[in-house]
Each structure stands twice: as structure tokens, then as C-alpha cells.
Amino acid sequence: MILHLAAFRWKDDVTEADVSALTAALSEMAEGIPEIKSYTAGANLHLRPAGSDYGVVAILDDAAGLDAYLDHPDHVAVYEKHLGRMIAERSAVQLPIESGSLA
Amino acid sequence: MILHLAAFRWKDDVTEADVSALTAALSEMAEGIPEIKSYTAGANLHLRPAGSDYGVVAILDDAAGLDAYLDHPDHVAVYEKHLGRMIAERSAVQLPIESGSLA
């Protein structure tokens, strides 16, 4: 399986309402894309200094599942309505994981 | 529970051998820190364009567990021996997750 993670730093004018609307839109999107096996998105809890503003963790069966998610019209729509205008900086990584390896 | 994710971009002089040595050191470290409930670290599979070079995902019970991990002498030692001299850029986020919510 594939774990896809992304960390975002927001532009200075992004509000808490923008972030809440994004999280709601991503959650709804994830429920409608069967290739997404697990989805977590939210504002950084900032438990340690110097972190980013927002994170996403998606688990997919394989690379085709990742493409199905990221290229899905509902994901593109969330990007166009919310994410695209909020991002100052984005970091993303895909890691191989074994099924059941995460708590 | 807390999911801690980190994405790294390496300096230009970082080699594959550096990355392999880091992954081995992090894996050994994680096995010795009981507060770490799950640990995945590795080079980005680069399944999509414009990603970072390396990622880490750790799952902890709570904020105290995160501190126990990141401030652990074995983690500090990995940072001093490997990670510190490799990092050009680091992004990190902590997200709340429910136990069993990840595949």
C-alpha cells in the first residue's frame, strides 16, 4: 500500500474559516472516492515548534489509486475552490507501507 | 492518538548511501522507543511530480509520547549523526487520529 502525505504552509491572508471549509470539503471528497482507504486532513496541532500549517495523510492500495484520488474531479474541484488560493508552500511524499502496519 | 508527519528536502550533496544509513538508523531507533506505536520512514517514491525527498510518519498515543520520541537521546543522536547535515528544508505536522482509523 501507499501512504501519501502532504504538508502545507498557508498564505498570510488565509483565515480559520478558510481552513474549516477546506477540511469539510476534503472530508466529503474522500468519502466519495473509493480508492481512498483512509483519509486524515486537518490543521497542524502545533505540538512542536516550527511546523507547517496543515497536513493530509491518505492511504491507497497502489500508485493507480493515488492517481485516481489526486486526479479525481472532486479533488480538482477542492483545489480550485479552496486549496489553490491558500497555498504558499506544499511538501508531499509517498511511502510504501504494509497493510495493518499503522496503529 | 497523534500522527506526526515530516517531509524533508535534502541538500544537493546528500547521497543514496546517506539516505540508506539514515533509514537504518531511524528504524533501529524506533524499535527502542516504546512510545512510538508505529513508524515509517523512507525516501519518497516520487509517484507524483514536485515532491520532497524523504518522509517520516510516526504514531504516538499523545503529546507526551511525541516529546518522548523527538527528545529521546537516540533520536537526538540520529539527528546529530545523519539528519542534521542532510536537511535543506523540513515540514512537519501533527494531526489527531482515532485508533484504528488508518489502514
Backbone of each chain as ProteinMPNN parsed JSONL, in Angstrom:
{"seq_chain_A": "MILHLAAFRWKDDVTEADVSALTAALSEMAEGIPEIKSYTAGANLHLRPAGSDYGVVAILDDAAGLDAYLDHPDHVAVYEKHLGRMIAERSAVQLPIESGSLA", "coords_chain_A": {"N_chain_A": [[0.839, -1.19, 0.0], [0.247, 2.357, -0.313], [1.287, 5.237, 1.375], [0.4, 8.499, 1.277], [1.561, 11.632, 1.991], [1.077, 15.063, 2.806], [2.171, 18.345, 3.465], [1.307, 21.643, 4.283], [1.997, 25.101, 4.001], [0.34, 28.054, 4.679], [-0.753, 30.972, 2.842], [-0.511, 34.379, 4.033], [-3.016, 35.577, 4.292], [-4.911, 33.665, 4.774], [-7.732, 32.419, 6.487], [-9.215, 31.135, 9.572], [-11.749, 30.276, 8.95], [-11.485, 29.708, 6.234], [-9.838, 27.455, 6.443], [-11.426, 25.659, 7.878], [-13.506, 25.307, 6.035], [-12.091, 24.109, 3.979], [-11.291, 21.678, 5.204], [-13.771, 20.47, 5.621], [-14.606, 20.193, 2.974], [-12.619, 18.487, 1.92], [-13.039, 16.196, 3.476], [-15.593, 15.41, 2.723], [-15.11, 14.953, 0.012], [-13.281, 12.781, 0.209], [-14.868, 10.71, 1.145], [-16.274, 10.06, -1.092], [-14.581, 8.86, -2.887], [-13.629, 5.837, -3.772], [-11.111, 4.641, -3.988], [-9.586, 5.727, -1.987], [-8.409, 4.58, 0.973], [-8.062, 5.357, 3.555], [-8.282, 8.482, 5.191], [-7.015, 11.461, 6.398], [-7.169, 14.768, 7.336], [-6.215, 18.002, 8.303], [-5.77, 20.955, 10.409], [-2.529, 21.753, 11.62], [-1.656, 20.573, 14.807], [0.326, 21.777, 16.135], [2.167, 20.824, 18.129], [4.815, 20.892, 18.447], [7.572, 23.173, 17.921], [7.905, 25.287, 14.965], [6.42, 24.117, 12.864], [4.453, 23.157, 9.92], [1.347, 24.454, 8.479], [-0.826, 22.818, 7.924], [-1.977, 19.479, 7.34], [-2.159, 16.442, 5.38], [-2.983, 13.032, 5.194], [-3.167, 10.273, 3.243], [-4.205, 6.978, 2.471], [-3.648, 4.529, 0.095], [-4.237, 1.797, -2.176], [-2.339, 1.473, -4.197], [-0.164, 2.915, -6.763], [-1.881, 3.559, -8.848], [-4.235, 3.993, -7.473], [-3.531, 6.274, -6.064], [-3.256, 8.132, -8.163], [-5.916, 8.059, -9.024], [-7.189, 9.302, -6.907], [-5.849, 11.877, -6.705], [-6.228, 12.961, -9.218], [-8.918, 12.987, -9.429], [-12.078, 14.392, -10.295], [-13.477, 15.569, -8.141], [-11.437, 16.096, -6.329], [-9.881, 17.857, -7.793], [-11.735, 19.885, -7.926], [-11.906, 20.704, -5.228], [-9.356, 21.692, -4.968], [-9.46, 23.825, -6.763], [-11.484, 25.418, -5.686], [-10.768, 25.873, -3.015], [-8.061, 25.036, -1.989], [-6.011, 25.834, -3.799], [-5.778, 28.649, -3.775], [-4.92, 29.082, -1.254], [-2.39, 28.082, -0.687], [0.96, 28.644, 0.207], [3.197, 27.134, 0.29], [4.024, 23.762, -0.418], [4.628, 20.432, 0.56], [5.209, 17.113, -0.329], [5.065, 13.558, -0.015], [5.391, 10.142, -0.933], [5.155, 7.02, 0.572], [5.998, 3.534, 0.843], [3.903, 1.232, 2.498], [3.052, -1.459, 4.715], [0.029, -3.309, 4.767], [-1.989, -2.781, 7.567], [0.091, -1.916, 9.113], [0.035, 0.485, 10.388], [-1.019, 2.08, 13.353]], "CA_chain_A": [[0.0, 0.0, 0.0], [0.96, 3.628, -0.417], [0.893, 6.35, 2.221], [0.685, 9.8, 0.67], [1.447, 12.71, 2.98], [1.325, 16.41, 2.306], [2.199, 19.419, 4.472], [1.08, 22.925, 3.627], [2.085, 26.387, 4.686], [-0.662, 28.928, 4.063], [-0.526, 32.404, 2.64], [-0.802, 35.153, 5.245], [-4.409, 36.028, 4.384], [-5.816, 32.527, 4.986], [-8.44, 32.541, 7.76], [-9.694, 29.875, 10.16], [-12.934, 29.857, 8.188], [-10.978, 29.054, 5.015], [-9.295, 26.145, 6.81], [-12.571, 24.8, 8.212], [-14.217, 24.983, 4.791], [-11.237, 23.149, 3.267], [-11.358, 20.367, 5.863], [-15.089, 19.907, 5.325], [-14.652, 19.813, 1.549], [-11.76, 17.318, 1.728], [-13.668, 15.031, 4.103], [-16.694, 14.988, 1.842], [-14.462, 14.389, -1.188], [-12.66, 11.478, 0.486], [-15.933, 9.704, 1.283], [-16.809, 9.723, -2.398], [-13.545, 8.283, -3.757], [-13.418, 4.511, -3.161], [-9.691, 4.275, -3.961], [-9.003, 6.221, -0.735], [-8.684, 3.594, 2.017], [-8.061, 6.101, 4.816], [-8.008, 9.889, 4.888], [-6.947, 12.37, 7.542], [-6.749, 16.106, 6.914], [-6.544, 18.987, 9.323], [-4.79, 21.955, 10.823], [-1.457, 21.28, 12.495], [-1.874, 20.779, 16.244], [1.471, 22.587, 16.611], [2.678, 20.298, 19.394], [6.24, 21.199, 18.461], [7.809, 24.439, 17.213], [8.364, 25.359, 13.568], [5.706, 23.217, 11.971], [3.632, 23.69, 8.84], [0.011, 24.873, 8.915], [-1.919, 21.875, 7.619], [-1.468, 18.205, 6.844], [-3.05, 15.43, 4.817], [-2.438, 11.683, 5.061], [-4.09, 9.392, 2.524], [-3.691, 5.636, 2.217], [-4.172, 3.98, -1.15], [-3.694, 0.463, -2.455], [-1.197, 1.482, -5.113], [0.048, 4.169, -7.493], [-3.097, 3.856, -9.621], [-5.181, 4.562, -6.513], [-3.095, 7.651, -5.79], [-3.661, 8.941, -9.316], [-7.382, 8.15, -9.043], [-7.516, 10.32, -5.896], [-5.357, 13.237, -6.961], [-6.771, 13.452, -10.488], [-10.383, 12.881, -9.389], [-12.726, 15.708, -10.465], [-13.839, 16.157, -6.847], [-10.209, 16.641, -5.745], [-9.551, 19.046, -8.587], [-12.698, 20.933, -7.535], [-11.495, 21.238, -3.923], [-8.16, 22.502, -5.223], [-9.823, 25.077, -7.446], [-12.347, 26.259, -4.845], [-10.177, 26.166, -1.703], [-6.648, 24.826, -1.7], [-5.103, 26.53, -4.71], [-5.549, 30.048, -3.399], [-4.443, 29.13, 0.137], [-1.048, 27.506, -0.53], [2.22, 29.339, -0.004], [4.244, 26.119, 0.13], [3.499, 22.402, -0.29], [5.603, 19.338, 0.548], [4.478, 15.843, -0.412], [5.892, 12.35, -0.067], [4.714, 8.848, -0.93], [5.951, 5.951, 1.19], [5.369, 2.216, 0.83], [3.584, 0.695, 3.831], [2.37, -2.751, 4.707], [-1.333, -3.268, 5.292], [-2.068, -3.042, 9.002], [1.313, -1.522, 9.823], [-0.203, 1.715, 11.138], [-1.901, 1.857, 14.514]], "C_chain_A": [[0.877, 1.245, 0.0], [0.398, 4.606, 0.619], [1.349, 7.627, 1.526], [0.52, 10.861, 1.742], [1.75, 14.04, 2.313], [1.263, 17.389, 3.482], [2.109, 20.742, 3.739], [1.397, 24.085, 4.566], [1.162, 27.338, 3.933], [-0.122, 30.319, 3.788], [-1.019, 33.173, 3.866], [-2.285, 35.501, 5.394], [-5.404, 34.878, 4.578], [-6.411, 32.603, 6.394], [-8.812, 31.157, 8.309], [-10.932, 29.36, 9.431], [-12.531, 29.183, 6.886], [-10.537, 27.621, 5.319], [-10.433, 25.178, 7.141], [-13.332, 24.374, 6.964], [-13.416, 23.961, 3.978], [-11.369, 21.758, 3.867], [-12.7, 19.69, 5.581], [-15.16, 19.411, 3.884], [-13.812, 18.57, 1.291], [-12.411, 16.058, 2.31], [-14.795, 14.488, 3.23], [-16.15, 14.338, 0.573], [-13.974, 12.97, -0.938], [-13.71, 10.374, 0.591], [-16.463, 9.229, -0.063], [-15.807, 9.093, -3.354], [-13.139, 6.931, -3.176], [-11.958, 4.081, -3.114], [-8.999, 4.751, -2.683], [-9.409, 5.282, 0.4], [-8.743, 4.244, 3.401], [-7.669, 7.529, 4.497], [-8.061, 10.713, 6.164], [-6.442, 13.707, 7.034], [-7.11, 17.087, 8.013], [-5.42, 19.95, 9.613], [-3.763, 21.308, 11.752], [-1.801, 21.582, 13.959], [-0.764, 21.623, 16.858], [1.941, 22.144, 17.998], [4.17, 20.551, 19.549], [6.464, 22.481, 17.678], [8.074, 24.219, 15.716], [7.658, 24.409, 12.619], [4.994, 23.955, 10.853], [2.234, 24.01, 9.369], [-1.038, 23.777, 8.821], [-1.31, 20.594, 7.064], [-2.558, 17.303, 6.31], [-2.302, 14.1, 4.792], [-3.504, 10.817, 4.403], [-3.421, 8.046, 2.323], [-4.45, 5.044, 1.037], [-3.581, 2.588, -1.356], [-2.396, 0.525, -3.244], [-1.125, 2.831, -5.835], [-1.192, 4.551, -8.301], [-4.168, 4.468, -8.714], [-4.836, 5.998, -6.163], [-3.491, 8.581, -6.927], [-5.173, 9.137, -9.339], [-7.867, 9.222, -8.064], [-7.114, 11.719, -6.364], [-5.896, 13.828, -8.263], [-8.295, 13.41, -10.521], [-11.015, 14.283, -9.516], [-13.093, 16.369, -9.129], [-12.611, 16.731, -6.129], [-9.78, 17.905, -6.483], [-10.471, 20.206, -8.187], [-12.337, 21.543, -6.181], [-10.258, 22.125, -4.092], [-8.563, 23.858, -5.805], [-10.63, 26.002, -6.545], [-11.634, 26.723, -3.575], [-8.649, 26.215, -1.741], [-5.728, 25.726, -2.521], [-4.778, 27.944, -4.266], [-4.999, 30.193, -1.99], [-2.953, 28.814, 0.278], [0.075, 28.502, -0.784], [3.315, 28.324, -0.323], [3.637, 24.741, 0.385], [4.651, 21.415, -0.342], [4.807, 18.043, 0.528], [5.444, 14.686, -0.592], [4.965, 11.143, -0.17], [5.665, 7.789, -0.374], [5.231, 4.618, 1.034], [5.074, 1.777, 2.262], [2.953, -0.684, 3.664], [0.984, -2.589, 5.31], [-1.32, -3.605, 6.783], [-0.864, -2.582, 9.787], [1.126, -0.253, 10.65], [-1.228, 1.457, 12.229], [-3.295, 2.397, 14.231]], "O_chain_A": [[2.076, 1.189, 0.274], [-0.816, 4.78, 0.724], [2.53, 7.805, 1.23], [-0.55, 10.977, 2.34], [2.56, 14.13, 1.391], [0.416, 17.27, 4.367], [2.75, 20.942, 2.707], [1.1, 24.045, 5.76], [1.198, 27.414, 2.705], [0.833, 30.776, 4.416], [-1.841, 32.676, 4.635], [-2.759, 35.7, 6.512], [-6.615, 35.1, 4.548], [-5.693, 32.822, 7.37], [-8.734, 30.151, 7.604], [-11.134, 28.151, 9.313], [-13.153, 28.205, 6.472], [-10.822, 26.697, 4.558], [-10.405, 24.018, 6.732], [-13.753, 23.224, 6.847], [-13.988, 23.059, 3.365], [-11.537, 20.775, 3.144], [-12.757, 18.486, 5.333], [-15.706, 18.342, 3.611], [-14.225, 17.69, 0.536], [-12.343, 14.986, 1.71], [-14.93, 13.281, 3.03], [-16.658, 13.314, 0.116], [-14.207, 12.068, -1.743], [-13.471, 9.24, 0.176], [-17.028, 8.14, -0.17], [-16.14, 8.82, -4.507], [-12.391, 6.875, -2.2], [-11.593, 3.243, -2.289], [-7.939, 4.235, -2.33], [-10.585, 5.188, 0.751], [-9.402, 3.731, 4.306], [-6.823, 7.769, 3.636], [-9.036, 10.661, 6.913], [-5.404, 13.773, 6.375], [-8.194, 17.007, 8.589], [-4.292, 19.798, 9.145], [-4.09, 20.435, 12.556], [-2.185, 22.701, 14.3], [-0.903, 22.124, 17.974], [2.093, 22.955, 18.911], [4.719, 20.438, 20.645], [5.63, 22.846, 16.85], [8.418, 23.121, 15.278], [8.264, 23.944, 11.654], [4.931, 25.185, 10.826], [1.967, 23.856, 10.561], [-2.028, 23.797, 9.552], [-0.269, 20.617, 6.407], [-3.715, 17.379, 6.722], [-1.131, 14.046, 4.415], [-4.601, 10.647, 4.935], [-2.225, 7.971, 2.041], [-5.68, 5.051, 0.977], [-2.549, 2.249, -0.776], [-1.471, -0.253, -3.008], [-1.901, 3.748, -5.566], [-1.514, 5.732, -8.424], [-4.915, 5.352, -9.134], [-5.719, 6.837, -5.987], [-3.998, 9.678, -6.695], [-5.663, 10.228, -9.632], [-8.82, 9.951, -8.343], [-7.942, 12.629, -6.411], [-6.008, 15.047, -8.398], [-8.901, 13.762, -11.533], [-10.533, 15.24, -8.91], [-13.027, 17.591, -9.004], [-12.716, 17.725, -5.411], [-9.37, 18.891, -5.871], [-10.041, 21.358, -8.118], [-12.446, 22.756, -5.998], [-10.131, 23.167, -3.449], [-8.063, 24.901, -5.385], [-10.49, 27.222, -6.619], [-11.865, 27.837, -3.106], [-8.033, 27.264, -1.556], [-4.781, 26.308, -1.991], [-3.634, 28.386, -4.37], [-4.65, 31.295, -1.569], [-2.322, 29.228, 1.25], [0.141, 29.125, -1.844], [4.234, 28.6, -1.095], [2.83, 24.575, 1.3], [5.545, 21.537, -1.179], [3.843, 17.889, 1.278], [6.49, 14.813, -1.228], [3.89, 11.121, 0.43], [6.817, 7.681, -0.793], [4.002, 4.564, 1.086], [5.919, 1.938, 3.143], [2.401, -1.018, 2.615], [0.793, -1.82, 6.252], [-0.714, -4.591, 7.203], [-0.783, -2.819, 10.992], [1.95, 0.057, 11.51], [-2.183, 0.705, 12.039], [-4.178, 2.304, 15.084]]}, "seq_chain_B": "MILHLAAFRWKDDVTEADVSALTAALSEMAEGIPEIKSYTAGANLHLRPAGSDYGVVAILDDAAGLDAYLDHPDHVAVYEKHLGRMIAERSAVQLPIESGSLA", "coords_chain_B": {"N_chain_B": [[-5.105, 9.645, 19.551], [-1.926, 10.622, 18.121], [-0.787, 11.588, 14.975], [2.277, 12.129, 13.616], [3.841, 13.791, 11.081], [6.527, 14.23, 8.794], [8.265, 15.928, 6.235], [11.06, 16.022, 4.129], [13.465, 17.952, 2.366], [16.462, 17.377, 0.758], [19.888, 18.539, 1.068], [22.038, 19.327, -1.723], [24.283, 17.681, -1.815], [23.718, 15.274, -0.647], [23.82, 11.753, -0.55], [22.738, 8.54, -1.919], [23.673, 6.595, -0.228], [23.889, 7.997, 2.172], [21.162, 8.355, 2.681], [20.232, 5.73, 2.933], [21.658, 4.951, 5.196], [20.542, 6.68, 7.062], [17.854, 5.796, 7.103], [18.175, 3.213, 8.123], [19.217, 3.835, 10.636], [17.093, 5.292, 11.784], [15.088, 3.345, 11.832], [16.126, 1.477, 13.615], [16.305, 3.081, 15.881], [13.543, 3.619, 16.314], [12.549, 1.161, 17.081], [13.485, 0.986, 19.634], [12.135, 2.801, 21.2], [9.529, 2.91, 23.19], [7.262, 4.538, 23.234], [6.658, 5.075, 20.619], [4.251, 4.046, 18.496], [3.897, 3.261, 15.916], [5.946, 3.369, 13.048], [7.197, 4.797, 10.161], [9.569, 5.387, 7.755], [11.251, 6.786, 5.008], [12.675, 7.113, 1.659], [11.132, 9.28, -0.7], [8.79, 7.876, -2.886], [8.226, 9.162, -5.171], [5.887, 9.212, -6.811], [4.357, 11.125, -7.874], [4.746, 14.35, -9.456], [7.081, 16.914, -8.276], [7.608, 16.427, -5.542], [8.829, 16.1, -2.097], [11.989, 14.886, -0.709], [12.099, 12.898, 1.234], [10.32, 11.104, 3.771], [8.651, 10.884, 6.96], [6.519, 9.109, 9.122], [5.064, 8.989, 12.173], [3.309, 7.388, 14.811], [1.806, 8.16, 17.825], [0.69, 7.906, 21.236], [-0.037, 10.312, 22.465], [0.627, 13.847, 23.139], [2.709, 13.838, 24.976], [3.949, 11.452, 24.355], [4.902, 12.089, 21.832], [6.812, 14.045, 22.46], [8.489, 12.413, 23.992], [9.54, 10.781, 22.035], [10.748, 12.645, 20.132], [12.532, 14.038, 21.687], [14.101, 12.069, 22.652], [17.228, 10.57, 23.555], [18.281, 8.8, 21.625], [17.012, 9.639, 19.298], [17.943, 12.234, 19.094], [20.608, 11.595, 18.698], [20.532, 10.373, 16.157], [19.792, 12.555, 14.689], [22.027, 14.173, 15.044], [24.084, 12.63, 13.962], [23.24, 11.977, 11.376], [20.805, 13.238, 10.179], [20.803, 16.054, 10.624], [22.852, 17.244, 9.069], [21.954, 16.753, 6.559], [19.602, 18.055, 5.877], [17.898, 20.38, 3.882], [15.444, 21.538, 3.935], [12.588, 21.32, 6.004], [9.383, 20.078, 6.758], [6.748, 19.791, 9.031], [3.969, 18.237, 10.655], [1.41, 17.732, 13.072], [-1.335, 15.643, 13.545], [-4.56, 14.898, 14.887], [-5.671, 11.58, 15.371], [-7.95, 8.811, 15.239], [-7.708, 5.782, 17.039], [-6.994, 2.948, 15.116], [-7.939, 4.067, 12.815], [-6.424, 4.233, 10.558], [-5.478, 2.448, 7.672]], "CA_chain_B": [[-3.721, 9.427, 19.174], [-1.32, 11.695, 17.335], [0.052, 11.243, 13.835], [3.301, 13.142, 13.345], [4.442, 13.586, 9.767], [7.583, 15.163, 8.416], [8.778, 15.805, 4.867], [12.383, 16.652, 4.062], [14.208, 18.13, 1.116], [17.879, 17.241, 1.105], [20.93, 19.335, 0.415], [22.443, 18.755, -3.009], [25.379, 16.711, -1.711], [23.272, 14.053, 0.042], [23.931, 10.584, -1.428], [21.859, 7.412, -1.601], [24.237, 5.914, 0.948], [23.456, 8.786, 3.337], [19.735, 8.107, 2.906], [20.107, 4.361, 3.44], [22.166, 4.923, 6.573], [19.532, 7.356, 7.877], [16.681, 4.925, 7.27], [18.564, 2.133, 9.038], [19.36, 4.401, 11.984], [15.758, 5.645, 12.281], [14.356, 2.108, 12.114], [16.679, 0.922, 14.853], [15.864, 3.996, 16.938], [12.1, 3.484, 16.574], [12.314, -0.101, 17.802], [13.902, 1.132, 21.022], [11.368, 3.85, 21.888], [8.2, 2.277, 23.324], [6.177, 5.497, 22.98], [6.349, 5.059, 19.188], [3.331, 2.936, 18.246], [4.09, 2.876, 14.517], [6.977, 4.253, 12.484], [7.521, 4.585, 8.755], [10.497, 6.417, 7.268], [11.892, 6.344, 3.784], [12.774, 8.018, 0.52], [9.905, 9.485, -1.467], [8.64, 7.042, -4.078], [8.077, 10.092, -6.303], [4.816, 8.757, -7.699], [3.793, 12.332, -8.476], [5.806, 15.36, -9.605], [7.287, 18.02, -7.326], [7.572, 16.024, -4.151], [10.018, 16.199, -1.265], [12.935, 13.784, -0.885], [12.063, 11.876, 2.29], [9.194, 11.302, 4.672], [8.526, 10.128, 8.208], [5.204, 9.115, 9.769], [5.102, 8.322, 13.476], [2.054, 7.438, 15.557], [2.036, 8.207, 19.266], [-0.562, 7.99, 21.989], [-0.397, 11.673, 22.866], [1.695, 14.837, 23.009], [3.842, 13.398, 25.797], [4.63, 10.428, 23.573], [5.649, 12.777, 20.767], [8.005, 14.626, 23.096], [9.387, 11.321, 24.389], [10.219, 10.367, 20.789], [11.605, 13.649, 19.484], [13.586, 14.449, 22.619], [14.835, 10.875, 23.103], [18.652, 10.634, 23.195], [18.554, 8.069, 20.383], [16.581, 10.488, 18.182], [18.922, 13.33, 19.023], [21.837, 11.026, 18.128], [20.326, 10.205, 14.714], [19.826, 13.907, 14.118], [23.402, 14.699, 15.046], [24.969, 11.83, 13.109], [22.754, 11.85, 9.989], [19.755, 14.108, 9.643], [21.098, 17.484, 10.714], [23.692, 17.737, 7.966], [21.311, 16.41, 5.284], [18.353, 18.802, 5.652], [17.795, 21.731, 3.324], [14.117, 22.062, 4.295], [11.79, 20.354, 6.754], [7.992, 20.439, 7.052], [6.194, 18.808, 9.963], [2.584, 18.471, 11.084], [0.775, 16.735, 13.949], [-2.782, 15.556, 13.369], [-5.242, 13.95, 15.771], [-6.303, 10.456, 14.672], [-8.573, 7.824, 16.112], [-7.075, 4.465, 16.995], [-7.572, 2.053, 14.127], [-8.524, 4.795, 11.684], [-5.558, 4.097, 9.394], [-5.499, 1.07, 7.13]], "C_chain_B": [[-3.25, 10.558, 18.257], [-0.554, 11.073, 16.167], [0.99, 12.419, 13.589], [3.9, 12.836, 11.987], [5.507, 14.643, 9.522], [8.025, 14.862, 6.995], [10.076, 16.592, 4.797], [12.823, 16.826, 2.613], [15.683, 18.142, 1.493], [18.741, 18.309, 0.446], [21.431, 18.596, -0.824], [23.498, 17.653, -2.878], [24.981, 15.427, -0.976], [23.245, 12.882, -0.95], [22.907, 9.514, -1.043], [22.357, 6.657, -0.377], [23.873, 6.663, 2.233], [22.011, 8.444, 3.699], [19.513, 6.704, 3.471], [20.562, 4.271, 4.894], [21.174, 5.597, 7.523], [18.344, 6.44, 8.149], [16.987, 3.787, 8.241], [18.646, 2.65, 10.476], [17.994, 4.745, 12.59], [14.964, 4.389, 12.649], [14.817, 1.491, 13.427], [16.239, 1.764, 16.056], [14.408, 3.74, 17.321], [11.794, 2.215, 17.363], [12.631, 0.024, 19.287], [13.142, 2.181, 21.813], [9.924, 3.372, 22.011], [7.037, 3.231, 23.073], [5.776, 5.545, 21.509], [5.512, 3.819, 18.885], [3.461, 2.42, 16.825], [5.065, 3.86, 13.917], [7.256, 3.844, 11.048], [8.426, 5.718, 8.324], [11.125, 5.91, 5.987], [11.924, 7.429, 2.724], [11.433, 8.1, -0.197], [9.894, 8.567, -2.687], [8.496, 7.878, -5.345], [7.063, 9.578, -7.318], [4.126, 9.923, -8.398], [4.902, 13.38, -8.572], [5.932, 16.262, -8.378], [7.214, 17.63, -5.871], [8.869, 16.31, -3.422], [10.88, 14.951, -1.454], [12.695, 12.619, 0.07], [10.891, 12.171, 3.217], [9.259, 10.408, 5.891], [7.089, 10.24, 8.692], [5.32, 8.322, 11.061], [3.744, 8.459, 14.139], [2.351, 7.247, 17.03], [0.687, 8.272, 19.969], [-1.016, 9.433, 22.206], [0.816, 12.59, 22.736], [2.921, 14.445, 23.836], [4.649, 12.32, 25.061], [5.454, 11.028, 22.439], [6.926, 13.394, 21.319], [9.011, 13.541, 23.464], [10.194, 10.826, 23.193], [11.22, 11.42, 20.328], [12.746, 14.118, 20.387], [14.416, 13.273, 23.121], [16.31, 10.962, 22.674], [18.98, 9.895, 21.896], [18.101, 8.851, 19.152], [17.541, 11.652, 17.994], [20.21, 12.828, 18.367], [21.708, 10.82, 16.615], [20.369, 11.567, 14.026], [21.27, 14.39, 13.999], [24.306, 13.944, 14.083], [24.562, 11.884, 11.631], [21.957, 13.071, 9.536], [20.175, 15.573, 9.565], [21.868, 18.022, 9.53], [23.069, 17.476, 6.596], [20.194, 17.383, 4.897], [18.572, 20.164, 5.009], [16.489, 22.364, 3.789], [13.322, 20.962, 4.972], [10.399, 20.915, 6.968], [7.433, 19.371, 7.97], [4.809, 19.232, 10.425], [2.194, 17.371, 12.058], [-0.732, 16.807, 13.752], [-3.367, 14.604, 14.401], [-5.837, 12.82, 14.93], [-6.971, 9.563, 15.706], [-7.85, 6.497, 15.956], [-7.785, 3.58, 15.98], [-8.119, 2.744, 12.905], [-7.686, 4.672, 10.425], [-5.503, 2.641, 8.956], [-4.195, 0.351, 7.459]], "O_chain_B": [[-4.04, 11.326, 17.708], [0.231, 10.144, 16.354], [0.552, 13.551, 13.381], [4.412, 11.738, 11.765], [5.404, 15.783, 9.977], [8.145, 13.704, 6.596], [10.179, 17.693, 5.339], [12.586, 15.97, 1.76], [16.095, 18.83, 2.426], [18.382, 18.894, -0.576], [21.262, 17.383, -0.945], [23.591, 16.784, -3.745], [25.836, 14.581, -0.712], [22.712, 13.007, -2.053], [22.292, 9.579, 0.021], [21.565, 6.143, 0.413], [23.583, 6.044, 3.257], [21.679, 8.268, 4.871], [18.703, 6.515, 4.378], [19.933, 3.603, 5.714], [20.985, 5.144, 8.652], [17.885, 6.323, 9.286], [16.157, 3.44, 9.081], [18.202, 1.985, 11.412], [17.767, 4.512, 13.777], [14.255, 4.37, 13.655], [14.009, 1.043, 14.241], [15.855, 1.234, 17.099], [14.077, 3.654, 18.503], [10.896, 2.195, 18.205], [12.111, -0.736, 20.104], [13.463, 2.431, 22.975], [9.173, 3.425, 21.037], [5.94, 2.787, 22.735], [4.681, 6.0, 21.179], [5.991, 2.691, 18.998], [3.163, 1.255, 16.561], [5.026, 5.05, 14.23], [7.519, 2.676, 10.765], [8.088, 6.888, 8.507], [11.491, 4.739, 5.888], [11.311, 8.489, 2.852], [10.698, 7.117, -0.286], [10.874, 8.494, -3.429], [8.629, 7.365, -6.456], [7.336, 9.515, -8.516], [3.408, 9.739, -9.381], [5.891, 13.302, -7.843], [5.019, 16.36, -7.559], [6.794, 18.435, -5.04], [9.87, 16.705, -4.021], [10.552, 14.072, -2.251], [13.045, 11.481, -0.241], [10.517, 13.325, 3.424], [9.841, 9.324, 5.861], [6.504, 11.323, 8.678], [5.634, 7.132, 11.046], [3.101, 9.505, 14.048], [3.045, 6.313, 17.432], [-0.324, 8.645, 19.373], [-2.206, 9.743, 22.142], [1.883, 12.174, 22.287], [4.052, 14.702, 23.424], [5.877, 12.289, 25.14], [6.545, 10.555, 22.121], [7.992, 13.277, 20.716], [10.217, 13.707, 23.281], [11.373, 10.495, 23.317], [12.402, 11.124, 20.153], [13.795, 14.542, 19.904], [15.332, 13.456, 23.923], [16.603, 11.382, 21.554], [19.861, 10.32, 21.148], [18.714, 8.751, 18.09], [17.9, 12.005, 16.871], [20.831, 13.542, 17.579], [22.66, 11.062, 15.873], [20.909, 11.71, 12.929], [21.671, 14.945, 12.977], [25.188, 14.533, 13.458], [25.414, 11.842, 10.744], [22.368, 13.82, 8.651], [19.933, 16.246, 8.563], [21.587, 19.115, 9.038], [23.598, 17.929, 5.581], [19.876, 17.52, 3.716], [19.328, 20.993, 5.517], [16.423, 23.573, 4.012], [13.377, 19.803, 4.559], [10.241, 22.084, 7.318], [7.616, 18.178, 7.724], [4.516, 20.419, 10.567], [2.593, 16.217, 11.897], [-1.328, 17.884, 13.786], [-2.735, 13.608, 14.753], [-6.442, 13.077, 13.889], [-6.608, 9.559, 16.882], [-7.431, 6.138, 14.856], [-9.011, 3.473, 15.98], [-8.705, 2.095, 12.038], [-8.169, 4.97, 9.333], [-5.485, 1.727, 9.78], [-4.02, -0.811, 7.092]]}, "name": "protein", "num_of_chains": 2, "seq": "MILHLAAFRWKDDVTEADVSALTAALSEMAEGIPEIKSYTAGANLHLRPAGSDYGVVAILDDAAGLDAYLDHPDHVAVYEKHLGRMIAERSAVQLPIESGSLAMILHLAAFRWKDDVTEADVSALTAALSEMAEGIPEIKSYTAGANLHLRPAGSDYGVVAILDDAAGLDAYLDHPDHVAVYEKHLGRMIAERSAVQLPIESGSLA"}
